[in-house]
Amino acid sequence: MAETSLARMIAILDLFKSPRAAWPAEAIAEAMSYSVPTVYRYVRELVACGLLRRDVGGTFVLGPAATELDYHIRTGDPLITAAAAPMAALAADTGMDAVLATICGARIITVHHELGADPARMSFGRGRRMPMFRGAMSLCIMAALPRAQMRKLHQECGDAPPDLSWDEFVDEVKQLRRRGYAYTEGALDPNLAGLALPFTEPDRHIVASLGLVSRQTRLATSDKTPLLAALRECAQRIHTTLGSACTAGPTAADLNAHAAPTAGSL
């Protein structure tokens, strides 16, 4: 299917997710392989709706409409509003950071983060894209995906495990599915560890993960059983608020239909 003009225009916003915050039109044209007149036309539309604004030296930066959208997401997204109170309680009860992440296309993004008593200094906080195949949160999301979608991501994403064939990868996936959770140490930050569960709401098209993040020295020596129980209770509270009959974590039927990588060896 041919890419639409709207899709080409919106794709420009992806540039502003890089460390470079300000872009002149000529640099946008080069990075996107668009003509300069096309870029000026697209940028004019993005400025008009507030997604970009003009800055010094003929550059463009993200505009105030992006901030407004973030506010509406935080206050209006059903998943985030349902998760906020249970996750705050989870963070208070465990003293660890409670984190919620979802997938969009080939992106896994933290959408909500509640700080614990001893906050983790995470590199991948709210709004930042995480590696697809590293970290407990991402691995649990992979666990909830259809096999065909997971294979496509495994083939196309740059952070797929280079030391595992597809068949070996599937074997690792099955182990995670049987275990029902992911635990990783130092996968994203050298001094942090994560413990997570898959979280799905098929009726709402939600594929997500719910987890705890803390200092590796603390989480590694903690009894995982009560922490997993707390995660499952939190997930169930979110499900209840969303009004779904789904239960936390994968079901036995899911094991035959879905596959995802394990935490330990990926």
C-alpha positions in Angstrom: 0.0 0.0 0.0 1.4 3.4 -1.0 2.3 5.7 1.8 -0.2 8.6 2.1 0.8 12.3 2.3 -0.6 12.4 5.8 1.6 9.5 6.8 4.7 11.1 5.2 3.9 14.4 7.1 3.4 12.7 10.5 6.6 10.7 9.9 8.6 13.9 10.3 7.7 14.0 14.0 9.8 10.8 14.4 12.9 12.9 13.9 12.2 14.8 17.1 12.5 11.6 19.1 16.2 11.6 18.5 18.7 13.6 20.7 18.5 16.4 18.1 15.7 18.7 19.3 15.8 21.4 16.5 15.7 20.7 12.8 16.0 23.1 9.8 13.8 22.2 6.8 16.9 21.2 4.7 18.0 18.7 7.3 14.5 17.3 7.5 14.5 16.9 3.8 17.8 15.0 3.8 16.9 12.8 6.7 13.5 11.8 5.3 14.5 11.8 1.6 11.8 14.4 0.8 12.2 17.4 -1.5 12.7 20.7 0.3 9.5 22.2 -1.1 7.6 19.2 0.2 9.1 19.6 3.6 8.2 23.3 3.8 4.6 22.3 2.9 4.4 19.6 5.6 6.1 21.8 8.2 3.7 24.6 7.5 0.8 22.3 8.3 2.5 21.0 11.4 3.2 24.5 12.7 -0.4 25.5 12.0 -1.8 22.7 14.2 0.8 23.3 16.9 2.7 20.1 16.6 5.8 22.0 15.6 6.8 25.6 16.2 9.5 27.8 14.6 12.7 28.4 16.6 15.9 30.4 16.0 18.0 30.0 12.9 15.1 28.7 10.8 14.8 25.6 12.8 11.7 23.8 14.0 11.0 22.2 17.4 8.1 20.3 18.9 5.2 22.6 19.6 2.8 23.1 22.5 0.1 20.8 20.9 2.4 17.9 21.8 2.3 18.9 25.4 -1.5 19.3 25.3 -1.9 15.8 23.8 0.3 14.4 26.6 -2.0 15.9 29.1 -5.1 14.5 27.4 -3.4 11.0 27.3 -2.6 11.1 31.0 -6.1 12.2 32.0 -8.2 10.5 29.3 -6.6 7.2 28.3 -8.7 4.5 29.9 -5.7 2.2 30.6 -3.7 5.0 32.3 -6.6 6.3 34.3 -7.5 2.8 35.4 -3.9 2.0 36.3 -2.9 5.1 38.2 -4.4 4.3 41.6 -3.6 0.6 41.7 0.0 1.3 40.6 0.4 4.0 43.2 -0.7 1.5 45.8 1.7 -1.1 44.4 4.6 1.3 44.5 3.7 2.3 48.1 3.4 -1.3 49.3 6.6 -2.6 47.7 8.7 0.5 47.9 9.7 -0.1 44.2 8.8 1.8 41.1 5.7 0.5 39.3 5.8 0.7 35.5 3.3 0.1 32.7 4.3 -0.3 29.1 2.5 -0.9 25.9 3.3 -1.7 22.3 2.5 0.4 19.2 3.7 -1.0 15.9 7.4 -1.7 16.4 7.6 0.5 19.5 7.4 -0.4 23.2 6.9 2.6 25.3 6.4 3.2 29.1 3.0 5.0 29.4 2.8 5.3 33.2 5.3 5.3 36.1 4.7 5.5 39.8 7.7 6.1 42.0 8.5 3.9 45.0 10.1 5.0 48.3 13.5 4.3 46.7 13.0 5.6 43.1 14.9 3.8 40.4 16.9 6.0 38.1 15.6 4.5 34.9 17.0 5.3 31.5 13.7 4.4 29.8 11.1 6.4 31.7 7.6 7.5 30.6 7.5 8.3 26.9 10.8 6.9 25.9 10.9 3.9 23.5 12.5 0.8 24.9 14.4 -2.0 23.2 12.0 -4.5 21.8 13.8 -7.6 23.1 15.6 -6.5 26.2 14.2 -5.9 29.7 11.4 -7.6 31.6 8.7 -5.2 30.4 9.5 -5.7 26.7 9.8 -9.4 27.0 6.4 -9.7 28.7 4.8 -7.7 25.9 6.4 -10.0 23.4 4.8 -12.9 25.3 1.3 -11.5 24.5 1.8 -11.1 20.7 0.7 -13.5 18.0 3.5 -15.8 16.8 3.5 -14.3 13.3 3.8 -10.7 14.6 6.6 -11.8 17.0 8.5 -13.4 14.1 8.2 -10.3 12.0 9.5 -8.1 14.8 12.3 -10.7 15.5 13.4 -10.4 11.8 13.1 -6.7 11.4 14.1 -5.1 14.7 17.7 -4.3 15.3 17.8 -5.4 18.9 16.7 -9.0 18.3 19.0 -11.4 20.1 21.9 -12.1 17.6 23.0 -15.3 19.3 19.7 -17.2 19.0 18.1 -18.7 15.9 14.3 -18.4 15.4 13.7 -21.9 16.7 15.9 -21.3 19.8 14.1 -18.1 20.3 10.7 -19.8 20.3 12.0 -22.4 22.8 13.0 -19.5 25.1 9.6 -18.0 24.5 7.8 -21.1 25.6 9.7 -21.1 28.9 8.6 -17.6 29.7 5.0 -18.4 28.8 5.1 -21.4 31.2 6.6 -19.3 33.9 4.2 -16.5 33.4 6.5 -13.6 34.2 9.9 -12.1 33.3 12.8 -11.2 35.5 15.9 -9.4 34.2 19.0 -7.9 35.8 20.9 -5.1 34.2 19.2 -5.5 30.8 18.5 -1.8 30.4 20.4 -0.1 33.2 23.4 -1.8 34.8 22.3 -1.3 38.4 18.6 -2.0 38.0 16.4 -5.1 37.8 12.9 -5.7 36.6 10.1 -8.1 37.4 7.0 -8.0 35.1 3.8 -9.7 34.0 2.0 -9.6 30.6 -1.2 -7.5 30.7 -3.8 -7.8 28.0 -7.3 -6.5 27.3 -8.3 -8.0 23.9 -11.6 -6.1 23.8 -9.7 -2.8 24.1 -6.8 -3.9 21.9 -4.4 -3.5 24.8 -1.2 -5.5 24.8 0.9 -4.3 27.7 3.1 -5.3 30.6 3.0 -4.3 34.3 6.2 -4.4 36.3 8.4 -3.4 39.3 11.8 -1.8 38.8 14.3 -1.4 41.6 18.0 -1.5 42.4 19.5 -4.8 41.4 20.9 -5.5 44.8 17.5 -5.1 46.3 15.3 -7.0 43.8 17.8 -9.8 43.3 17.6 -10.7 47.0 13.9 -10.1 47.4 11.4 -13.0 47.7 9.7 -12.9 44.3 6.5 -14.7 45.4 4.9 -11.8 47.3 6.0 -9.4 44.7 4.4 -11.4 41.9 1.2 -11.7 44.0 1.2 -7.9 44.4 1.7 -7.4 40.7 -1.2 -9.8 39.9 -3.4 -8.1 42.4 -2.6 -4.7 40.8 -3.3 -6.1 37.4 -6.6 -7.5 38.5 -7.6 -4.1 39.9 -6.8 -2.5 36.6 -8.8 -5.2 34.8 -11.8 -4.7 37.1 -11.7 -0.9 36.6 -11.6 -1.4 32.8 -14.6 -3.6 33.2 -13.1 -6.6 31.4 -13.4 -10.3 32.3 -9.8 -10.8 31.3 -7.5 -12.1 34.0 -3.9 -11.0 34.7 -1.2 -12.9 32.9 -1.4 -15.5 30.2 -3.9 -18.3 30.2 -3.3 -21.9 29.2 -5.1 -21.4 25.9 -2.6 -18.6 25.1 0.3 -21.0 25.3 -0.7 -22.6 22.0 -1.5 -19.3 20.2 1.2 -16.9 21.4 4.9 -17.0 22.0 7.5 -14.7 23.5 11.1 -14.6 24.7 12.2 -15.4 28.3 14.0 -13.0 30.6 17.0 -15.0 31.7 18.9 -15.7 28.5 17.9 -12.8 26.2 
